[in-house]
Amino acid sequence: MNLTMKNRISTIQTTVLFREGKEIGLILLGVLSAGMGLKGFLLPNNFLDGGAMGISLLLEIETGIDLAILVVLINLPFIWMGYRQLSWRFAVKTLFAICALALCLTFIPYPVVTTDKLLIAVFGGFFLGAGIGLTIRGGAVLDGTEVLAVFVSRRGPMSVGDVIMMINTLIFGSAALLINIETALYAMLTYLAASKTVDFLIHGIEGYIAVMIVSDHHEEVRQMITEELGRGVTVLKGEKGYGKRGLRENDINILYAVVTRLEITRLKDKLMEVDEKAFVIEHSIADVRGGMIKMRPLH
């Protein structure tokens, strides 16, 4: 084995170790944040959340069994599903994250921050959602119902969102019957705060917008996007059909570009300067890799 090959293998190993270390760090930060949301806000005031954590909290209130034990037991079937449906790495990381959360709840003495119900619902949901989001960034989950949702959606007509909504409806309905309606309503508020925080951490403040532009001045538009905005453009070959100006059968170049949500207004303003009659289609996309776009961490 020559020196170049050894150096390449060493570089790959270093990259893998760095990625694994980063993912473990994100998982541990997520566990600490979720522990703060639970012990600093939700648990001392008998508040609930959605998903597997909501089930665990509801059972803890009703049975008195320690939450750390319930969190592990409730999530074990979902970890098995993750192993069967996704990968053993995902299952191992999720088991590590959930066991770390159980230890965190048992041994770390978080302070009780407030007794105000609105603050508990909002900030308890925020810290819990931040924990879930950071853990997902690390390649694991703290809430196994998402794995169940993927499992059910692959075998039926319901989407992942439909399954999660159905599960949470059952949890909140049970809370209304077993405890009281007020607790169920605050649980819904907690869940909304947590889900919005998860979305923010996973997708970021910027978000990505894909833009498709049909213009008679496509070359000027292409130069504007690449030179003034510094973004890449894919040129698609197409034919014009029937439109506002009647039937036109000539060939046309269609421009396809991806920009961040913060850049879309600037792009449209610049486009109006070049061709105010350009036909523009835009839609949100979850993530992009490579090209002239800022890369996000793998998760």
Residue, then its C-alpha position, 0 to 999 in steps of 0.5 A: m500500500n503506497l503512501t498516497m493510499k494510506n493518507r487517503i484512508s487516514t483522511i477518511q477515518t478522521t472525517v468519519l470520527f469527526r462526524e461521529g463525534k459531532e453527532i454524539g455531541l448534538i445528541l448529548l446537547g439535545v438530551l440536556s435541553a430536553g431534560m431542562g424542558l421536562k424537569g425545569f418546566l413540565l414535570p413539576n407542574n404535571f404538564l403534558d406533551g405529544g408523542a411518546m413523551g406525552i404518553s410517558l408523562l400521562l402514565e407518570i401522572e396516572t401511575g406514579i412510575d418514574l418517568a425515566i423508566l417509562v421513557v425507556l419502556i415506551n420507546l423500546p418498540f419504536i427503537w425495534m421498528g427503527y432497526r427494522q425500517l431504517s438502520w441499526r446505526f439509527a437504532v443504536k443512536t436512538l437507544f443511546a439518546i433515550c437511555a441518556l435522557a433517562l439518566c439525565l432525568t434521574f441524576i441531574p438536578y434541574p431548577v424549577v424555573t416558573t409556575d406560570k402555566l403559559l410560560i411552562a407550556v411555551f418554554g417547556g415546549f421550546f426546550l423539549g423541541a430543541g432537544i428533539g431537534l438537536t437529537i435528530r441532527g445527531g441522527a437519532v430521535l427522542d420521540g419514537t412515534e415518528v418511527l411508528a408514523v413512517f412504519v404505518s405510512r408505508r403500509g397504508p394510505m395515511s401520510v406521516g403527518d396524518v399518523i402523528m396527528m392521530i396519535n396526538t389526538l388520542i393522547f390529548g383526548s385521554a388527558a382531557l378524560l383522565i385529568n382535565i380539559e385545561t391540562a389537555l389544552y396546555a398540552m396542545l400548546t406545549y406540543l405546538a411550541a415543541s414542533k415549531t422549535v424542531d422545524f426551526l432547528i431542522h430546516g433553519i431560519e433560511g429555508y430553501i426555495a427552488v425557482m423556475i423561470v421562463s423568460d425571453h431574456h433567459e441569458e440576461v436572467r442567467q447572468m444576473i443570478t450567477e454574477e449578481l446573486g452568486r448562485g448556480v443555475t441549471v438551464l433546461k431545454g423546453e418548448k413553449g406551448y399555448g399561453k397568454r400570447g397564443l400558441r408558440e412552438n419555438d424552443i426556450n431555455i428554462l432556468y432552474a435555481v435554488v436560493t435561500r428564503l432570505e434571497i428570494t425577494r432580491l431575486k424577484d426584484k432583480l428579475m423585474e428589472v431584467d424582464e417584468k413579463a417573466f413567468v416564475i414558479e417557486h416552491s419550498i424544498a426541504d434541503v439541498r446538497g452540493g452546488m453553489i448553496k451553503m451546505r448543511p450538516l448531515h443528519 
